[in-house]
């Protein structure tokens, strides 16, 4: 019995290590030194190419909780990060070179891991005795990506992501917004009018989700013009050297649309057609619509507001939206190159491709964002695969944990699936929603750590077989 893991990044190395620690032989395939992506600069494993920070460490932060759960699960990434960490206030930051060297040494030293250097142009042959984990990351090679596209259908594989910001529901000023779907719940809509206004899918949304599926933040004319000017003038994140900027007309960054003319947004994601503000009885000049991100409606995303604005300017500019003056941002928007699949449609409960038995996916190619989330995806995939290979029932991390939240994000039905960092919206809300925010997050964190410890104590193969 052997598992082939493709990709020597965070997800691939974590998956390989967790499988090996459970007594399963692993062949880890990495294309370096034969080839590198434009983002890679050394021949070591697990290069950090975007930032030396693994983000917040506090347990009242969702990613801080995720890191603590990973430590309790024996993550090799967290162990190497401890060796390589540097002072960074409330964040976990590492010396990138030291971290990569440490990860490479640990992987090479494991007796059950064989590291092979090869460029793969297609998904390796996978069997029940020798399954494959694809953990090739956001810059998956063109040939391998093309083979994945042939396997899952090209329409289910993206090469660029466009992520809209998410705000906490409790931070929305309900006195300044109204709940309504375009055209009302299942209301009949004249086809010619829908085509003219570009509103046909909004009518379908209304029919499927109900008349209060959206929160609408209404603008008057002066407020709208000031908002557009602020977007155009905001500081933008420049594309990285390895990114070929390929925007799609159906999913443009908000600042690109705004730069095309003052009224462009009012005919795009901010169009007010089909909406009536009940407080005025009139259609607003423009609106920003918010759509629930989770079943409990604890978080909302800004529909159509994918953006390259810097995080600081996102916070400043987006708080100009009526009702979001005091918004708490659970996730900021971004647009960047990223190869990922439509996970809710393509992966089963074990992170296995439905279209190709014995091929599993882990890390950013599944639609998680960030180094820590990629590591978590590799760990969860490895444990679920080990349970299968060694004849144990499927026993995933509880949905109340951050590790379970990673899996929830990948499995939750979503017609507009986009990659995401871990947020509190990936986990069930606190039982007492009236608590202050920090107290509520502490409650969620305490619950998660209690549940992860219980899972580690009882679930088959949750703990490593070796030291």
TAUR-V617175 format. One line per field, one symbol per residue. ss: DSSP state (H for helix, E for strand, L for the rest). psi: psi as a letter, one per 20 degrees, with the letter a starting at -180 (. if undefined). burial: + if it has 9 or more other ideal C-beta (glycine too) atoms within 8 Angstrom, else -. A space follows every 10 residues. Layout:
ss: ???
psi: ???
burial: ???
This chain:
ss: LEEEEELLLH HHHHHHHHHH HLLLEEEEEE LLLLLLLLLL LLLLLLLLLL LLEEEELLLL LHHHHHHHHH HHLLLHHHHH HHHHEELLLL EEEELHHHHH HHHHHHHHHL LLEEEEELLL LLLLLLLLLL LEEELLLLLL LHHHHHHHHH HHLHHHEEEE EEEEEEEEHH HLLHHHEEEL LLLLLLLLLL HHHHHHHLLH HHHHHHHHHL LLLEEEEEEL HHHHHHHHHH HHHLLELLLL LLLLLLLLHH HLLHHHHHHL LLLLHHHLLL LLLLLLELLL LELLLEEEEE EELLLLLLEE EEEEEELLEL HHHHHHHHLL LLLLLLLLEE ELLEEEEEEE ELHHHHELLL LEELLLLLEE ELHHHHLELL HHHHHHHHHH HHHHHHHHHL LLLLLLLLLL LHHHHHHHHH HLLLLLLLLE LLLHHHLLLL LLLLLLHHHH HHHHHHHHHH HHHHHHHHLL LLLLLLL
psi: pqpppopkbg ggggggghgh ijjpqpoopp hqjhqqriiq irjrrlpoih qjpkaqiqij phhggggggg ghjkphghgh hhhjqqpkcj roqqoggggg ggggggghip ijppppoqop irpqpprhim rppoliailp qggghhhghh giphijpqip qopqqpqphi jpnhijrqpq qpirojqqpp ghgghgikjh hhhhgghhir ikhqppopqr gghghhgghh ghiqpqpqqr hjpoonqphi lqqhhgghii qhighijcij pjqjqpoihi jrprhrqpqp pphrhiliqq qopjkqqjqq gghggggiii ppijhkpooh prrrprppoq rnghhhqaij kqphinqjpq qqbhiikqpq gghggghggg ggghgggghj kqqonrqqii rhghhghghi ippoilpqqq rprhiiqqrq hniiqqgghg hhgggggghg hhghghhhpp jhqqhq.
burial: -+++++++++ ++++++++++ ++-+++++++ ++----+-++ ---+++++-- ---+++--+- ++++++++++ ++++++++++ +-+++--+-- ++++++-+++ ++++-++--+ -++-+-+--+ --++-+---+ ++++++++++ +--++-+++- ++---+++-+ +++++++++- +++---++-+ ++++----+- --++--+-++ -++-++---- +-+++++++- --++++++-+ ++-+------ ------+--- -+++++++-- ---+++-+++ ++-++-+--- ---+++++++ ++++---+++ +++++++-++ --++++++++ +++++-++++ +-++++++++ ++++-++--+ +++--+-+++ ++++++++++ ++++++++++ ++++++++++ -+--++++++ ++++++++++ +-----++++ +++++++-++ ----+-+--+ +++++-+++- ++++++---- ++-----
